[in-house]
Amino acid sequence: MTTWMRWMLCVGCLATVGWLWHVGALNAVPALATGAASLFLFAWPGHGQRKRRTALQYIEMGKQPIGMH
């Protein structure tokens, strides 16, 4: 999942939790817990440093000596 998509999911989740708290559907503690969980799940960096498909990859090409004839 791209970083932009994860941030948009996080913002959407936080906005939904904020709205539910504002209308009285959630108390303060569940709203804070859900907000913290959304930050942990969506905004936390991905697992390790994954290689990007567009990254340059260098291939070591071994050259064999040319025999003199």
N, C-alpha and C positions, 0 to 999 in steps of 0.2 A: 504494500500500500504506500502510496506516495506521501511525502511529508505534508504537502498541501491538503490532501484528502484527510489525513489524520487530524490536522488542525481544524479543518471545517467540521469534522465530526465532533471534536472536542468543544468547539464553540457552540454547535447546535445542541449538544447535550447540556452544556452549562446554561444556555438560554432557556431550554425546556425546564430544567430544575429550578432556575430562578423564577420562571413564570408560575410553576406549580407552587413554589413557596409564597409568591406574591398573592396568589388567589386563596391561599390557606389550605391547599391540599397536602402540603408537606410541612412538618415542623422544622425547626432550625437544625436539629441534630441529623435527621435523615437527609436533609438538603445538603448540609456540609459534607456528610459522608459520601453521598452520591457525586457531588462535585469533585471531591478528592479522588474518588474512584475513576471518574471520567478523565481527570488529568493524568492519573497513573496509566490508564489503559490506552488513551489516544495520544497524549502529548509526549510520553516517554519515548526516547529514541529506540529504534529497532534493535533486534538482537544482533549484537556485534557489528562489525563494519562489513557490510555486504558489498561485493563488487558490483559496480554498475555495468550494464550491458554496453553503454556507450564509452566506457573507459578504454583508453588505448592499452593494448596488450602487446608487449614486445616479445618477439620470438627469437631466441638465440639460434642463429644458423651457423652450424659448424662447416668450415671450408676444409676440404681435403686438399692436400698438396698435389700440385700437378707435376707429374713425372716428366723429366727431360728426355726427349727422344733423340 
